Amino acid sequence: MVEGQKNYVMAMDAMDASNAFLVAAVDSGGNTEMQGYRTSNGTSFQRTYLPAATGQMSMIMFTSVAMLDASVIFMGGMEIAFPTTKNTLWRSTNGGASWEVVTATLPEMPEKLVVLSDGTVLGASAGAIFRVSGTTVTTASIPPLGDRAIAAITMLDDLVGYAGGGDGPTDDSPGTPYGDGFVLKTVDGGLTWFLVADGLSLKVQTLSFLNEERGWIGGSGPTAGALYRTEDDGATWDPLTLPPHPAFDYEFSMPFKITQHVDETAATTVVGVKFFDCTRGVASGVACIGGCDTEEPTFVSLVWNTSDAGATWEFDPDFETVMTGGQLMPEAKKLSSMLHLQFPGINQGFLAGQHAMVLRYDALSPEAEPGPAPDTCEGGNNNNNNNNTNNGTGDPDGSDSGCGCRTGSRAPAAPALPFLVALVLGLALRRRN
């Protein structure tokens, strides 16, 4: 991976603290090159082979990934060979060393993927949800959504799952406000979906469900990022309050040293949320601090944690202390959109985004991992041995912690003091004391 403000992690999935796969879009002399990276130790990423376009004047845009295990990885995207396109699902059975086409007949470009325990893949695009079993593609039955887009999908298990989305600005309609959100539910493994919530005052871009009662959704509201919680499977939703990014100063040289001040700023979008049990969770977002109405806005990122089911949240500043690695204006890297939150467990996680940068979280005082999720959270919090954890947020564990938005658009008790390391260029920076 190469440093640069135009370089982004486009999709990422972490199945555990050691195994993760990502696809990055990297600027190469004005052209965009798609690059794949894989880690098997959780600290260093190695570049892997990606499928190549099959004809002249053709290219592939990879948009989504999901890991079944350390060897089997699925990747979705679109192959463009002017004037035709193919919406394609690829599979690797050797950890990304080689790939095969599962199908090139998906109804739309897959923007989100979830893989079930038997290898069946569920995918979501803006206007459709589809299921791929073997090589058979089935378009799911969903209620009419009008012009609204699906932006998030997750599964509690192989049968029960949720998807969400809403309205917002597009290339054709940049003035459309965020809102008119919805949440869909399936109980038959993704074949049919029905509405459990509609007309919400945000576009749902991430969701996390612990069971069929308690869940959280986040995304973009008309004026700021928003996060909500349900206790009744989506029938009603309570808004939650997230602290803003604190004011700060940063320095950069051009070639003279310049100090810039950034005021306290509320989140523009909540891009990720993940709960480990009935009370402990983590969320992430981005806040626009400049050029918000232009094609090149500037963002800072935010990470919060909660120990009371989201009733209160604490801003976690530690991740920014390791965003200064590399040679390209180190301090200015704090002005980065970190759009992908991946927490496969309560003690380890990843945050990835702009500059093709990946941050790793390690709890200084590890806690016992929660057990299976309870059917209900009534009666107070369940302890560490009663609650849900599974693997990465792209897998069927009840959360989708990806952005679901266009890159660059405006669009627990926390584990004891966290430790984050920046993983850039496939190398792990040394731990700070």
N, C-alpha and C positions, 0 to 999 in steps of 0.2 A: 504494500500500500504506500501511497505517496501523499505527503502533506499538501494541503491546499484547501482554500475555502470552498472551491467548487467540487470537492470530492466528498461523497456521502456513502455511508452504509445504507443500502437500499432495503435489505431484508436480512433478518438474523433469527436463528433459533438455537437455544441452548437446552440440551436434554438433561444435563447435570453440570456439576461444577467443573468437570474436565472436558466435556465434549460439546462443541458448538461449531456452527457453520454460518458463514455470512457471504453476501454478495455486495460488492461495492462498485459504485460508478466513479471512475477516476478520469480526471481531465488529462488528456495527452496531446499537447500541442494544439488545443482548440477542439479536438475530437474527444468523444467520451468512450472510454474502454471499460467493459464490464470485467471485474476480477473476482474470483472466488477464493475464500480463505477458510482454513479448517484448523481447529485446535483439538488436541487429544490430551493435553495436560492443563488446560485452563489458563495458561499464562503466556504462551507464544503461539502465534498464528502463522501457518505456512500456506503459501499460495498453492491452489489446486487447479486442476484442469476444468474448464467449462466447455459445454457444447459449442460448436462453431456453426455459424450460418452456412447453409448448403449451396448458395448460388452467388453470382456476382451481384453487386449493388444490393446486398442484403445485410442484415444485422439482427441481433437478438437483444431484447431488453428483458432482463430477469427481474421479477417483481416480488417473489415470495419463496420462502423455504420452510420445510418442516422435517424434523428428524423423527424416525420411528425408533431407531437405536443408533449405536455408534457407527454402524456400517450402512444402514439404509437411510437415505436422504432423498426427499422429494423437492423439486424446484419447479416453479411455474413462471411463465413469461410469454412473450410474443416474438415470433420470428417475422421480420418484415423484409419482404422481397418485392420491391415496388413493381406493380401496384397492389400486390396481394399480401395478406397477413395470415399467420397461423398461430392460434392460441394453444399453447403447448404445455404439457406436463412431462417432466423428465424424472428419471429415477437413477440413483446410484446405489449399488450394493456393496461398495468397497470404500465407503467413507469419502467419496468425492473424487477418487482417482480416475473413474470413467463414468460415463452416463449413457443411458438409453432412453429413447422416446417411449413413453407410456401411451400417450395419445396426442395428436395434433388437431383434434376436433372439438376442443372446448368451446362452449357457446360465446364466451367473452374472455378477455385477458384476466387471468387469476391474480387478484391483488392480495389475497390472504389464503393460507393453506392450513389445514388441521389434518393430522393423520390419526386414524383409529388403531386400536390394538392389533387388528388383523391386517393392517396395511391398506385398508380402504382410505381414500383421501377425500376430504370435503374441501371445496374451494369456494371463495366468494369473490365476485367482481362487483362493479358498481350496480349492475342491474340484475344479477342472477346469483343463485347458489347452485352448485353442481356436486355430484358425487361420482367418484371414479373407483370402481371395484374391478380389479384386474385391468382390462383395457376397455371395459364398458362404461360409457359416460351417461349418467342420468341427470337431467336437469330437474332440480327440486321444484316442488309446488310452493310458491310463496304468494301472499296476498298482494293486490295491486299497491304499488308504492308511488305512483306518479313519477315526477322528476327527481324524487329523492334517491340517494345513493346508499348502498350497503357499504360499511366501512370497517366492520369488526365481526369476528366470528370466534366462538370457543365452544368446547364440549366438556360437560361434567364427566361423562363416561361415553360408552359407545352408542348410547341411545339418546340421552338428554343433552341438549345444547342450546346456545343462545347466539343471536346475531343482532347487530345494531347499526344505525346509520341516521340519515336525516338530510336536511337541505344545507346549502352553503354555496360560496362562490365557485364558479367554474371558469374555464377559459372562455366559454361562450357567454357566460352571465356573471362577470366578476363582481357585480353589485349585489348579488343575492346574499342576504344575511344568513348567518348560521342559526339553525333552529329546526322546528318541526321534526324533532327526533322520534325514533321508534325503537322498540326492542321486539325481536321475534324469538320464538321458542320452537324446538323440535323435540319429539319424544319417540321418534322412529329412526334415529340414526341419520337424520338430515334429509330424508326423502320429502317430508312435508313440514312446512313452517306456518305458525299462526302468530298473530299479534298479541303480546301481553301488555304493551305500553305504546301509546301513540300521542302525538302532539306535544312532545317534550320540548322544553325551551333550550335545547342544545342539539348539535349534531353529534351523535354517539360515535366516538372514534376508538374507544377502548372499553373493555368490560371484564369483570371478574366475578364469578359466582362461586360461592362456597358450597351451596346446596340449593334445593329448589325453593328456598325461602329468602335467603340473604344473598344480595349481590350488590355490586357497585358499577356505575357507568361513568365515564368521563369523556370530555371532548371540548368543543368550542361552542360558546353561547354567543348571543348577538354582540356583546361588548367585552367579554372576557372568557377565560377558560372556566369550565364547570365540572363538578363532581357530585354525584348523587348516590344515595343508598336506598335499597328496598328491603323490607322485612317480610313482604308478602308476595314474592315471586313476580314483582313488576306491576302489581295493581296500583301501588302508590309509591312515590319517590320523595325522599327528603334531601334538600340541598345541604352540602357540606362546605365548610369554609376552609380555604387553603391560604396559608401565609404568603405574602408577596416575596419576591426576591429582594433582599436588603440592598440598600444603596452601597455603592463601592466605587473605588478608583482603580484604574489600570494604566499601565505604561507601555508604550511601544516607541520604536525608533524609526524615523523616516528621512534622513538618518539621524535627525536630532531627536532627543528624548522628549516625548509629549505625554502629559498626564491627562486622561479623560475621566470625567465623573459621570456615573450612571445613577439616576435616581431610583428609589424603591419602585418596583414594577410588578404588577399582578400578572399572573400567567395568562397568556393569550389562548393557549390550548393545553388541555391535559392529554398527554399522549400515551400514558401507560398507567395501569393499576394492577396490583397483585396482592391478594390476601392469602395468608398461610393458615389461619384458623379464624375463629369467630371474631377476634379483636385485633390481631396484629397484621399490619399490611404496609405496603410501600407504594408510592405513586410518583410519577414524573411528569414534567410539562416543559413548555418553552414560553418565553415572554419576549415580545417584540419591543426593541428599544430604539429603533431607528429605521427610516425608510419603509415604514409599515404599509404604505400604499404604493410601493414601487415593486418592480420585479426582483429586486435584490435587497430584501429587508435584512436587518441584523437582529439576532436573537441572543438571549442568554437562556440557560437551562436551569431547571429547578428539580430537586428531589425532596420528597417529604416522607415521613413515616408516622405511624399511629399505633397506639396500643389500646385504643378504646373503640374499635370498629369504625373509626373515621369521624367520631364526634369532634375530636380535636386532632390537629396535625402539627408536626414540627418540621420546619425547614432544616435540611441537613446540608451544611456548607462544605463538608469534607471532600466531596467529589471534585470540587473546583481546585483544590490544592494540588491535584495531580494532572491538571489539564494544561500544564505549562511546559511539557516535554517537547523535544524537537528544536529545530532551528528557526522556524518560520514565525517570527513575532510571538514568542512563547506566551507572554501575558495576554495577548489578544485572543488566544485560543479559548479564553473564558467566554468569548462571544461566539459560541457554537451551538448549533441545534442538535441536541442529543435526542433522537426520535425513537430509539428502540430500548425498551426496558425488558430485560430477561433475568428473572430470578427463579431458577429451578429449585431453590431451597431457601430456608430462612437465613442461612449463614453465608451463602455465596450468591453473587449475581453479576450481571453485566449491564453497562449502559453504553450505547453506541450511536454514532451519527456523523456529524460534519467533520471534515478533515480525515475521513475514514478512520476515525478514532474510536477505540474501545477502552472503556474503563472497567476494571474488575473490582468487585467488592468482596472483602473477607471480614467476617466478624472477628474482633479481637478476642472476645470471650464467647466461643460458640455455644449455642443453646441446643437442647435436644430437638430434633426435627419433629414437627407435628405428625400425628398419625392420620388415619383415614378421616375424612370430613364427617362431622355429625349430620344427621338428618335435620336437626333443628338447632338453633342457637339460643332458644329460650332458656331462662334460668341462669343467665350469666355466661361468662366465657368458659370454654372448655380448656383444660390445660394442654400442655405440649403433647400429650399422648392421646388426645382425643380428636385431633383435627387434621385438616387436609394438607397434604403436600404431594406433589407428583413430580413431573419433570418440567421442562422449559415452557415458557408461556405460549409457544406455538403448538404444544401438544394438548391432548384432552385432559386438562387438569382444572378447568373452570375459569381460565382467564385468557384474555387476548390483550397483550400489552404492547401492541404496535400502534403506530400513529394512525394509519389509515388516511392520512392527509397528503396533499401534494408537497413534496420536499421544497422548502423555501417559500411556501405560501403562508399568508396570515392564518393564514389559516390557523423491631415491632415492638409492650415495651420493645423499642427497636433493639436489635442485637447491639450489645455494648459498642462503644465508639467504633465506627466502621473504619476499615482500611481499604483504600482504593489504589490501584496501580493503573497507569495508562499503558495500553498495549497498542503501539503504533509501529508500522513497518514490520510487523511480525515479531517485534522484540519487546520483552517486558522491561520496563524501567525498574531500577532498584528501589526497594522499599525505603521509605523515609522513616527516620526515627522519631 
